[in-house]
Amino acid sequence: MKLLRRTLIATAALVALGAQAAATVGQPAPDFTLKDTSGKTVRLSDFKGKHVVLEWTNPGCPFVRKHYDSGNMPATQKDATGKGVVWLSINSTEKASSDYLEPAKLAAWKTERKAAPTAVLMDEEGTVGKSYGARTTPHLYIVNPQGQLIYAGGIDSIPSARPADIEKATNYVKVGLAEALAGKPISASTTQPYGCSIKYKS
């Protein structure tokens, strides 16, 4: 009986750990350390005191290409960084995937599209993506200056791969940042992300 009870307690602890694994809006954002495409180490905690956007990306995904080829994602990045916000693009695609781009090629792809993130980070092991519960590319998060997660979800309100839908959609990240920078709570703090599933290492 004691062994059964211990097993149940251990299982409950594991379930609790699993439940805590994915970042939750209103909770502290999991800290992480990743290398950028030039090999420099970047830590989330280095940016405490600033708003930070985390953007999961994969150039092989048509939904990502919709927002980059149209100029929407670069414009959203420039709008944010122009206001002092840190923007971190994270690629959690595993090396074995046909979508995987080496760091230099990923950096070149972003540069060609005039992207303006603060850094492009490599997460080939998928550790950071899984700690945030990132499911799609794109999937976006906003962290406030105190290190708390205040937004998680899609870039906008129309889940399609059609560039023509961008101007009709509400850009949740732009709106959320404007509210946060004005000291207001984000009105839509959790939305439905859409895009391609992240090609995680199994």
Salt bridges, closest charged atoms under 4 A:
GLU55 OE2 - LYS110 NZ 3.88
ASP69 OD1 - ARG113 NE 2.77
ASP79 OD2 - LYS83 NZ 3.29
GLU112 OE1 - ARG113 NH1 3.22
GLU125 OE1 - LYS201 NZ 2.99
ASP165 OD2 - ARG162 NH2 2.94
ASP165 OD1 - LYS168 NZ 3.12
